[in-house]
Structures are given as C-alpha cells and as structure tokens.
Amino acid sequence: MVVTDMFSKFARRMSSTQGFPYVVIAETPNPIRQLEPEALRPRANAMIQTVIDGLTLPPAELQLRMKDRIKEIHPHGVPRSTVPV
C-alpha cells in the first residue's frame, strides 16, 4: 500500500480490520497532490525498496520487521472494531 505519512496509521488500522495487519505500507511526506513529476520521482525512488520487499519477502519476515509497529495495529486505549468505520 502506498500512502502519505498523514494516512499511514489509518491505513494500518484499516488493513488490520480487513485481516491484513502486517501489510507493507510505503510512505511519502504529505502533500503530493500538486507536485511536479520532477519532485515526485525522488519520493518514488525512496519508496521502491519498500514496495519490492512487500511483494517478495515471505510473510514471516514481514511480520518480524513489523514487530515495532504493533502499537499502530493495536493502539493502547483504542477499542477494536470488527467493522471498518
């Protein structure tokens, strides 16, 4: 999944409610809407290894790499929902 940094936690929580808590998320700084292609290329280059890893690494390796982000999947004090909002 590719998102701007403003939406990464939301993307993580939504993917978790859909049964994919360890989906790989490539982030880029917000905003991107009005950037020229010359400004977008370095951002895409910075994310490309994350995208490749998400498509090629085994699930166990992805889960191991995500262990420090578990708080985004199950944030303390936030009730879990089985239905996306």
Backbone as XML, in Angstrom:
<?xml version="1.0"?>
<chain id="A" units="angstrom">
  <residue number="1" name="MET">
    <atom name="N" x="0.854" y="-1.155" z="0.000"/>
    <atom name="CA" x="0.000" y="0.000" z="0.000"/>
    <atom name="C" x="0.907" y="1.227" z="0.000"/>
  </residue>
  <residue number="2" name="VAL">
    <atom name="N" x="0.556" y="2.225" z="-0.764"/>
    <atom name="CA" x="1.321" y="3.471" z="-0.829"/>
    <atom name="C" x="0.422" y="4.588" z="-0.309"/>
  </residue>
  <residue number="3" name="VAL">
    <atom name="N" x="0.924" y="5.317" z="0.700"/>
    <atom name="CA" x="0.154" y="6.398" z="1.308"/>
    <atom name="C" x="1.079" y="7.551" z="1.667"/>
  </residue>
  <residue number="4" name="THR">
    <atom name="N" x="0.474" y="8.703" z="1.933"/>
    <atom name="CA" x="1.268" y="9.783" z="2.507"/>
    <atom name="C" x="1.329" y="9.569" z="4.013"/>
  </residue>
  <residue number="5" name="ASP">
    <atom name="N" x="2.297" y="10.207" z="4.644"/>
    <atom name="CA" x="2.517" y="9.991" z="6.079"/>
    <atom name="C" x="1.305" y="10.358" z="6.933"/>
  </residue>
  <residue number="6" name="MET">
    <atom name="N" x="0.452" y="11.230" z="6.438"/>
    <atom name="CA" x="-0.752" y="11.597" z="7.198"/>
    <atom name="C" x="-1.723" y="10.435" z="7.345"/>
  </residue>
  <residue number="7" name="PHE">
    <atom name="N" x="-1.678" y="9.494" z="6.419"/>
    <atom name="CA" x="-2.659" y="8.417" z="6.393"/>
    <atom name="C" x="-2.085" y="7.051" z="6.750"/>
  </residue>
  <residue number="8" name="SER">
    <atom name="N" x="-0.835" y="6.975" z="7.162"/>
    <atom name="CA" x="-0.229" y="5.668" z="7.405"/>
    <atom name="C" x="-0.856" y="4.933" z="8.586"/>
  </residue>
  <residue number="9" name="LYS">
    <atom name="N" x="-1.123" y="5.623" z="9.687"/>
    <atom name="CA" x="-1.745" y="4.950" z="10.834"/>
    <atom name="C" x="-3.167" y="4.512" z="10.503"/>
  </residue>
  <residue number="10" name="PHE">
    <atom name="N" x="-3.904" y="5.343" z="9.801"/>
    <atom name="CA" x="-5.254" y="4.974" z="9.377"/>
    <atom name="C" x="-5.206" y="3.754" z="8.452"/>
  </residue>
  <residue number="11" name="ALA">
    <atom name="N" x="-4.263" y="3.749" z="7.518"/>
    <atom name="CA" x="-4.118" y="2.617" z="6.597"/>
    <atom name="C" x="-3.787" y="1.343" z="7.359"/>
  </residue>
  <residue number="12" name="ARG">
    <atom name="N" x="-2.916" y="1.446" z="8.362"/>
    <atom name="CA" x="-2.543" y="0.282" z="9.160"/>
    <atom name="C" x="-3.756" y="-0.265" z="9.911"/>
  </residue>
  <residue number="13" name="ARG">
    <atom name="N" x="-4.530" y="0.608" z="10.510"/>
    <atom name="CA" x="-5.704" y="0.155" z="11.263"/>
    <atom name="C" x="-6.766" y="-0.433" z="10.336"/>
  </residue>
  <residue number="14" name="MET">
    <atom name="N" x="-6.979" y="0.186" z="9.190"/>
    <atom name="CA" x="-7.973" y="-0.336" z="8.251"/>
    <atom name="C" x="-7.545" y="-1.687" z="7.702"/>
  </residue>
  <residue number="15" name="SER">
    <atom name="N" x="-6.284" y="-1.832" z="7.358"/>
    <atom name="CA" x="-5.829" y="-3.129" z="6.841"/>
    <atom name="C" x="-5.947" y="-4.196" z="7.918"/>
  </residue>
  <residue number="16" name="SER">
    <atom name="N" x="-5.755" y="-3.815" z="9.167"/>
    <atom name="CA" x="-5.888" y="-4.761" z="10.271"/>
    <atom name="C" x="-7.329" y="-5.232" z="10.413"/>
  </residue>
  <residue number="17" name="THR">
    <atom name="N" x="-8.287" y="-4.322" z="10.276"/>
    <atom name="CA" x="-9.690" y="-4.719" z="10.401"/>
    <atom name="C" x="-10.131" y="-5.616" z="9.247"/>
  </residue>
  <residue number="18" name="GLN">
    <atom name="N" x="-9.399" y="-5.562" z="8.142"/>
    <atom name="CA" x="-9.723" y="-6.392" z="6.986"/>
    <atom name="C" x="-8.949" y="-7.707" z="6.978"/>
  </residue>
  <residue number="19" name="GLY">
    <atom name="N" x="-8.189" y="-7.964" z="8.056"/>
    <atom name="CA" x="-7.462" y="-9.222" z="8.167"/>
    <atom name="C" x="-6.047" y="-9.201" z="7.647"/>
  </residue>
  <residue number="20" name="PHE">
    <atom name="N" x="-5.499" y="-8.010" z="7.396"/>
    <atom name="CA" x="-4.140" y="-7.882" z="6.883"/>
    <atom name="C" x="-3.320" y="-6.938" z="7.760"/>
  </residue>
  <residue number="21" name="PRO">
    <atom name="N" x="-3.085" y="-7.307" z="9.022"/>
    <atom name="CA" x="-2.404" y="-6.391" z="9.936"/>
    <atom name="C" x="-0.949" y="-6.120" z="9.585"/>
  </residue>
  <residue number="22" name="TYR">
    <atom name="N" x="-0.322" y="-6.998" z="8.822"/>
    <atom name="CA" x="1.097" y="-6.819" z="8.516"/>
    <atom name="C" x="1.343" y="-6.420" z="7.067"/>
  </residue>
  <residue number="23" name="VAL">
    <atom name="N" x="0.354" y="-5.791" z="6.452"/>
    <atom name="CA" x="0.540" y="-5.315" z="5.090"/>
    <atom name="C" x="1.680" y="-4.290" z="5.076"/>
  </residue>
  <residue number="24" name="VAL">
    <atom name="N" x="2.453" y="-4.310" z="4.027"/>
    <atom name="CA" x="3.566" y="-3.368" z="3.902"/>
    <atom name="C" x="3.021" y="-2.045" z="3.387"/>
  </residue>
  <residue number="25" name="ILE">
    <atom name="N" x="3.403" y="-0.966" z="4.078"/>
    <atom name="CA" x="2.944" y="0.365" z="3.699"/>
    <atom name="C" x="4.162" y="1.226" z="3.371"/>
  </residue>
  <residue number="26" name="ALA">
    <atom name="N" x="4.222" y="1.715" z="2.151"/>
    <atom name="CA" x="5.262" y="2.645" z="1.732"/>
    <atom name="C" x="4.715" y="4.053" z="1.928"/>
  </residue>
  <residue number="27" name="GLU">
    <atom name="N" x="5.464" y="4.865" z="2.648"/>
    <atom name="CA" x="5.005" y="6.229" z="2.973"/>
    <atom name="C" x="5.838" y="7.276" z="2.265"/>
  </residue>
  <residue number="28" name="THR">
    <atom name="N" x="5.198" y="8.383" z="1.960"/>
    <atom name="CA" x="5.885" y="9.558" z="1.447"/>
    <atom name="C" x="5.309" y="10.773" z="2.162"/>
  </residue>
  <residue number="29" name="PRO">
    <atom name="N" x="6.085" y="11.828" z="2.323"/>
    <atom name="CA" x="5.562" y="13.016" z="3.008"/>
    <atom name="C" x="4.364" y="13.621" z="2.261"/>
  </residue>
  <residue number="30" name="ASN">
    <atom name="N" x="3.441" y="14.136" z="3.038"/>
    <atom name="CA" x="2.271" y="14.826" z="2.515"/>
    <atom name="C" x="2.641" y="16.297" z="2.337"/>
  </residue>
  <residue number="31" name="PRO">
    <atom name="N" x="2.107" y="16.990" z="1.379"/>
    <atom name="CA" x="1.182" y="16.628" z="0.323"/>
    <atom name="C" x="1.923" y="16.196" z="-0.946"/>
  </residue>
  <residue number="32" name="ILE">
    <atom name="N" x="1.197" y="15.545" z="-1.836"/>
    <atom name="CA" x="1.768" y="15.179" z="-3.131"/>
    <atom name="C" x="0.898" y="15.667" z="-4.289"/>
  </residue>
  <residue number="33" name="ARG">
    <atom name="N" x="-0.259" y="16.154" z="-3.960"/>
    <atom name="CA" x="-1.269" y="16.463" z="-4.976"/>
    <atom name="C" x="-0.777" y="17.395" z="-6.085"/>
  </residue>
  <residue number="34" name="GLN">
    <atom name="N" x="-0.102" y="18.461" z="-5.745"/>
    <atom name="CA" x="0.256" y="19.437" z="-6.769"/>
    <atom name="C" x="1.745" y="19.427" z="-7.100"/>
  </residue>
  <residue number="35" name="LEU">
    <atom name="N" x="2.437" y="18.336" z="-6.774"/>
    <atom name="CA" x="3.856" y="18.262" z="-7.087"/>
    <atom name="C" x="4.073" y="17.921" z="-8.554"/>
  </residue>
  <residue number="36" name="GLU">
    <atom name="N" x="5.128" y="18.476" z="-9.095"/>
    <atom name="CA" x="5.509" y="18.182" z="-10.474"/>
    <atom name="C" x="6.191" y="16.816" z="-10.533"/>
  </residue>
  <residue number="37" name="PRO">
    <atom name="N" x="6.208" y="16.189" z="-11.688"/>
    <atom name="CA" x="6.859" y="14.881" z="-11.817"/>
    <atom name="C" x="8.316" y="14.876" z="-11.331"/>
  </residue>
  <residue number="38" name="GLU">
    <atom name="N" x="9.018" y="15.970" z="-11.513"/>
    <atom name="CA" x="10.416" y="16.046" z="-11.070"/>
    <atom name="C" x="10.525" y="15.950" z="-9.547"/>
  </residue>
  <residue number="39" name="ALA">
    <atom name="N" x="9.517" y="16.432" z="-8.841"/>
    <atom name="CA" x="9.505" y="16.360" z="-7.378"/>
    <atom name="C" x="8.996" y="15.010" z="-6.885"/>
  </residue>
  <residue number="40" name="LEU">
    <atom name="N" x="8.174" y="14.345" z="-7.666"/>
    <atom name="CA" x="7.636" y="13.048" z="-7.272"/>
    <atom name="C" x="8.630" y="11.906" z="-7.466"/>
  </residue>
  <residue number="41" name="ARG">
    <atom name="N" x="9.502" y="12.020" z="-8.458"/>
    <atom name="CA" x="10.443" y="10.942" z="-8.757"/>
    <atom name="C" x="11.331" y="10.577" z="-7.570"/>
  </residue>
  <residue number="42" name="PRO">
    <atom name="N" x="11.941" y="11.532" z="-6.857"/>
    <atom name="CA" x="12.766" y="11.152" z="-5.697"/>
    <atom name="C" x="11.941" y="10.464" z="-4.605"/>
  </residue>
  <residue number="43" name="ARG">
    <atom name="N" x="10.697" y="10.857" z="-4.449"/>
    <atom name="CA" x="9.841" y="10.214" z="-3.452"/>
    <atom name="C" x="9.543" y="8.774" z="-3.853"/>
  </residue>
  <residue number="44" name="ALA">
    <atom name="N" x="9.255" y="8.565" z="-5.135"/>
    <atom name="CA" x="9.007" y="7.203" z="-5.613"/>
    <atom name="C" x="10.268" y="6.349" z="-5.454"/>
  </residue>
  <residue number="45" name="ASN">
    <atom name="N" x="11.420" y="6.907" z="-5.781"/>
    <atom name="CA" x="12.671" y="6.170" z="-5.619"/>
    <atom name="C" x="12.928" y="5.803" z="-4.164"/>
  </residue>
  <residue number="46" name="ALA">
    <atom name="N" x="12.546" y="6.663" z="-3.242"/>
    <atom name="CA" x="12.738" y="6.390" z="-1.812"/>
    <atom name="C" x="11.822" y="5.261" z="-1.324"/>
  </residue>
  <residue number="47" name="MET">
    <atom name="N" x="10.687" y="5.061" z="-1.979"/>
    <atom name="CA" x="9.726" y="4.038" z="-1.555"/>
    <atom name="C" x="9.886" y="2.709" z="-2.276"/>
  </residue>
  <residue number="48" name="ILE">
    <atom name="N" x="10.635" y="2.674" z="-3.358"/>
    <atom name="CA" x="10.643" y="1.492" z="-4.219"/>
    <atom name="C" x="11.113" y="0.228" z="-3.497"/>
  </residue>
  <residue number="49" name="GLN">
    <atom name="N" x="12.109" y="0.319" z="-2.619"/>
    <atom name="CA" x="12.573" y="-0.885" z="-1.926"/>
    <atom name="C" x="11.507" y="-1.428" z="-0.986"/>
  </residue>
  <residue number="50" name="THR">
    <atom name="N" x="10.734" y="-0.548" z="-0.369"/>
    <atom name="CA" x="9.635" y="-0.983" z="0.488"/>
    <atom name="C" x="8.585" y="-1.730" z="-0.325"/>
  </residue>
  <residue number="51" name="VAL">
    <atom name="N" x="8.276" y="-1.234" z="-1.499"/>
    <atom name="CA" x="7.310" y="-1.896" z="-2.377"/>
    <atom name="C" x="7.835" y="-3.265" z="-2.807"/>
  </residue>
  <residue number="52" name="ILE">
    <atom name="N" x="9.102" y="-3.332" z="-3.199"/>
    <atom name="CA" x="9.701" y="-4.607" z="-3.612"/>
    <atom name="C" x="9.680" y="-5.602" z="-2.457"/>
  </residue>
  <residue number="53" name="ASP">
    <atom name="N" x="10.060" y="-5.144" z="-1.259"/>
    <atom name="CA" x="10.039" y="-6.029" z="-0.088"/>
    <atom name="C" x="8.632" y="-6.566" z="0.168"/>
  </residue>
  <residue number="54" name="GLY">
    <atom name="N" x="7.645" y="-5.714" z="0.069"/>
    <atom name="CA" x="6.267" y="-6.130" z="0.314"/>
    <atom name="C" x="5.773" y="-7.165" z="-0.679"/>
  </residue>
  <residue number="55" name="LEU">
    <atom name="N" x="6.321" y="-7.131" z="-1.871"/>
    <atom name="CA" x="5.901" y="-8.078" z="-2.902"/>
    <atom name="C" x="6.718" y="-9.363" z="-2.911"/>
  </residue>
  <residue number="56" name="THR">
    <atom name="N" x="7.905" y="-9.355" z="-2.305"/>
    <atom name="CA" x="8.792" y="-10.509" z="-2.454"/>
    <atom name="C" x="9.167" y="-11.226" z="-1.160"/>
  </residue>
  <residue number="57" name="LEU">
    <atom name="N" x="9.115" y="-10.555" z="-0.022"/>
    <atom name="CA" x="9.534" y="-11.193" z="1.220"/>
    <atom name="C" x="8.469" y="-12.156" z="1.736"/>
  </residue>
  <residue number="58" name="PRO">
    <atom name="N" x="8.894" y="-13.228" z="2.407"/>
    <atom name="CA" x="7.914" y="-14.150" z="2.992"/>
    <atom name="C" x="7.163" y="-13.486" z="4.146"/>
  </residue>
  <residue number="59" name="PRO">
    <atom name="N" x="5.921" y="-13.908" z="4.395"/>
    <atom name="CA" x="5.110" y="-13.301" z="5.454"/>
    <atom name="C" x="5.790" y="-13.287" z="6.826"/>
  </residue>
  <residue number="60" name="ALA">
    <atom name="N" x="6.519" y="-14.338" z="7.167"/>
    <atom name="CA" x="7.183" y="-14.379" z="8.477"/>
    <atom name="C" x="8.212" y="-13.261" z="8.612"/>
  </residue>
  <residue number="61" name="GLU">
    <atom name="N" x="8.926" y="-12.975" z="7.549"/>
    <atom name="CA" x="9.918" y="-11.888" z="7.570"/>
    <atom name="C" x="9.226" y="-10.535" z="7.698"/>
  </residue>
  <residue number="62" name="LEU">
    <atom name="N" x="8.130" y="-10.351" z="6.993"/>
    <atom name="CA" x="7.387" y="-9.097" z="7.094"/>
    <atom name="C" x="6.865" y="-8.889" z="8.509"/>
  </residue>
  <residue number="63" name="GLN">
    <atom name="N" x="6.334" y="-9.948" z="9.112"/>
    <atom name="CA" x="5.818" y="-9.846" z="10.470"/>
    <atom name="C" x="6.944" y="-9.516" z="11.447"/>
  </residue>
  <residue number="64" name="LEU">
    <atom name="N" x="8.096" y="-10.113" z="11.273"/>
    <atom name="CA" x="9.245" y="-9.829" z="12.130"/>
    <atom name="C" x="9.661" y="-8.364" z="12.015"/>
  </residue>
  <residue number="65" name="ARG">
    <atom name="N" x="9.675" y="-7.853" z="10.812"/>
    <atom name="CA" x="10.049" y="-6.446" z="10.598"/>
    <atom name="C" x="9.017" y="-5.479" z="11.178"/>
  </residue>
  <residue number="66" name="MET">
    <atom name="N" x="7.772" y="-5.939" z="11.330"/>
    <atom name="CA" x="6.702" y="-5.075" z="11.815"/>
    <atom name="C" x="6.546" y="-5.092" z="13.331"/>
  </residue>
  <residue number="67" name="LYS">
    <atom name="N" x="7.334" y="-5.871" z="14.052"/>
    <atom name="CA" x="7.092" y="-6.026" z="15.487"/>
    <atom name="C" x="7.130" y="-4.710" z="16.253"/>
  </residue>
  <residue number="68" name="ASP">
    <atom name="N" x="7.904" y="-3.729" z="15.786"/>
    <atom name="CA" x="7.946" y="-2.438" z="16.470"/>
    <atom name="C" x="6.742" y="-1.559" z="16.134"/>
  </residue>
  <residue number="69" name="ARG">
    <atom name="N" x="5.965" y="-1.930" z="15.137"/>
    <atom name="CA" x="4.793" y="-1.135" z="14.750"/>
    <atom name="C" x="3.488" y="-1.737" z="15.245"/>
  </residue>
  <residue number="70" name="ILE">
    <atom name="N" x="3.576" y="-2.717" z="16.118"/>
    <atom name="CA" x="2.372" y="-3.394" z="16.614"/>
    <atom name="C" x="1.429" y="-2.417" z="17.317"/>
  </residue>
  <residue number="71" name="LYS">
    <atom name="N" x="1.960" y="-1.344" z="17.881"/>
    <atom name="CA" x="1.114" y="-0.352" z="18.565"/>
    <atom name="C" x="0.200" y="0.370" z="17.581"/>
  </residue>
  <residue number="72" name="GLU">
    <atom name="N" x="0.594" y="0.443" z="16.310"/>
    <atom name="CA" x="-0.277" y="1.043" z="15.304"/>
    <atom name="C" x="-1.417" y="0.096" z="14.946"/>
  </residue>
  <residue number="73" name="ILE">
    <atom name="N" x="-1.149" y="-1.206" z="15.045"/>
    <atom name="CA" x="-2.167" y="-2.190" z="14.716"/>
    <atom name="C" x="-3.158" y="-2.332" z="15.865"/>
  </residue>
  <residue number="74" name="HIS">
    <atom name="N" x="-2.634" y="-2.374" z="17.078"/>
    <atom name="CA" x="-3.458" y="-2.494" z="18.289"/>
    <atom name="C" x="-3.115" y="-1.349" z="19.238"/>
  </residue>
  <residue number="75" name="PRO">
    <atom name="N" x="-3.525" y="-0.119" z="18.926"/>
    <atom name="CA" x="-3.150" y="1.011" z="19.778"/>
    <atom name="C" x="-3.766" y="0.923" z="21.171"/>
  </residue>
  <residue number="76" name="HIS">
    <atom name="N" x="-2.980" y="1.257" z="22.171"/>
    <atom name="CA" x="-3.445" y="1.229" z="23.551"/>
    <atom name="C" x="-4.569" y="2.243" z="23.742"/>
  </residue>
  <residue number="77" name="GLY">
    <atom name="N" x="-5.647" y="1.822" z="24.370"/>
    <atom name="CA" x="-6.755" y="2.727" z="24.680"/>
    <atom name="C" x="-7.755" y="2.906" z="23.552"/>
  </residue>
  <residue number="78" name="VAL">
    <atom name="N" x="-7.521" y="2.273" z="22.404"/>
    <atom name="CA" x="-8.458" y="2.399" z="21.284"/>
    <atom name="C" x="-9.211" y="1.079" z="21.168"/>
  </residue>
  <residue number="79" name="PRO">
    <atom name="N" x="-10.542" y="1.113" z="21.345"/>
    <atom name="CA" x="-11.300" y="-0.140" z="21.232"/>
    <atom name="C" x="-11.199" y="-0.712" z="19.834"/>
  </residue>
  <residue number="80" name="ARG">
    <atom name="N" x="-11.136" y="-2.022" z="19.769"/>
    <atom name="CA" x="-11.062" y="-2.710" z="18.481"/>
    <atom name="C" x="-12.441" y="-2.783" z="17.861"/>
  </residue>
  <residue number="81" name="SER">
    <atom name="N" x="-12.479" y="-2.664" z="16.589"/>
    <atom name="CA" x="-13.735" y="-2.784" z="15.858"/>
    <atom name="C" x="-13.595" y="-3.882" z="14.820"/>
  </residue>
  <residue number="82" name="THR">
    <atom name="N" x="-14.612" y="-4.694" z="14.685"/>
    <atom name="CA" x="-14.575" y="-5.727" z="13.656"/>
    <atom name="C" x="-15.164" y="-5.229" z="12.340"/>
  </residue>
  <residue number="83" name="VAL">
    <atom name="N" x="-15.757" y="-4.053" z="12.386"/>
    <atom name="CA" x="-16.348" y="-3.481" z="11.197"/>
    <atom name="C" x="-15.624" y="-2.169" z="10.888"/>
  </residue>
  <residue number="84" name="PRO">
    <atom name="N" x="-15.111" y="-1.999" z="9.674"/>
    <atom name="CA" x="-14.444" y="-0.735" z="9.354"/>
    <atom name="C" x="-15.386" y="0.448" z="9.473"/>
  </residue>
  <residue number="85" name="VAL">
    <atom name="N" x="-14.841" y="1.563" z="9.879"/>
    <atom name="CA" x="-15.623" y="2.784" z="10.044"/>
    <atom name="C" x="-15.712" y="3.505" z="8.732"/>
  </residue>
</chain>
